[in-house]
Amino acid sequence: QVQLVESGGGLVQPGGSLNLSCIASETIFSFYTAGWYRQAPGKQRELVATITSGGTTNYADSVKGRFTISRNNAKKTVYLQMNSLKSEDTAVYYCNLNKVLRPTYWGQGTQVTVSS
């Protein structure tokens, strides 16, 4: 069982930045696609960004040009650098690991609130 622990959330003003981190408990991290998802109150969980084991990235249209996903396999960590934050980015952000024909793993979530 892989444990995922997110950190870095908090309260930030519009236009500000945050950097989320998610560390995995197992070295199999390097073989999985890692991703960030978010869920705002009353809404479904949605994809924010993913990065494959080979480093290919994918972003939701709503965050392209503002968010950057990266990973450090040696540290078993995936990051989400969020810039130019907007009020609509307010949500609980979840880390995810997935791989075809393997279990999917989720973190417990970290709250991001963008407000003046």
Summary of the structure (lengths in Angstrom):
residues: 116
radius of gyration: 13.4
end to end distance: 39.6
largest distance: 43.9
contacts: 334
relative contact order: 0.32
helix: 9%
strand: 49%
